[in-house]
């Protein structure tokens, strides 16, 4: 039996409600700061996780909150450029930055949307959100140092579209987001690093190092998805 639905305006310091609030934030820098604060509050014990509450997002708060740019286009309309040019390298890194921004949103959504799960589930996904926020910052800082910023190139919305498709089924979410989409990212990262090593510029070498951090953490994120998918499957109705 769920506790009454809670709106975004509630005064509760519950971490699931705070995750929903962070998800609604459109400014990437503020979203990152709020996400890191959630992880800090969890470890400090300064906010509880109430798994019994059924949260609802307000109708006037678009999910996820995101800036007006980048322009979102179909995957086939995202231009492909050679990373051996400055614009091409920036476009490639922008694409990865966009993935990491979406990954923050996906992890926050996994926290607020699904009630009645063990405390470890929420802790796992808050940790994932914290790490995705770090990835975004590393990449966005590199883009800035190259003279670009997040939003300078078009992007597609495939990751969030999968989030929407699985919004009513946590088992499907675990199967299709961390265990499928993020697992594909693991396969794609080493070839991308190899290509960037061939580019060989200082910015490309920094990108290789950042991708190594991301690869290390994403292995753990896929493991989180595997763990909760395995836990959920026996409880799934036949």
Buried (B, 14 or more C-beta within 10 A) or exposed (E): EEEEEBEBEBEBEBBBBBBBBBBBBEEBEEBBBBBBBBBEBBEEEEBBBBBEBBBEBEEEBEBBBBEEEBEBEEEEEBEEBEBEEBBBBBBBBBBBBBBBBBBBBBBBBBBBBBBEBEEEBBBBBBBBBBBBBBBBBBBBEBBEEBEBBBBBBBBBBBBBEBBEEBBEBBBBBBBBBBBEBBBEBBEEBEEBBEBBEEBEBEBBEBBBEBBEEBBEBBEBBBEBBBBBBEBBEEEEEE
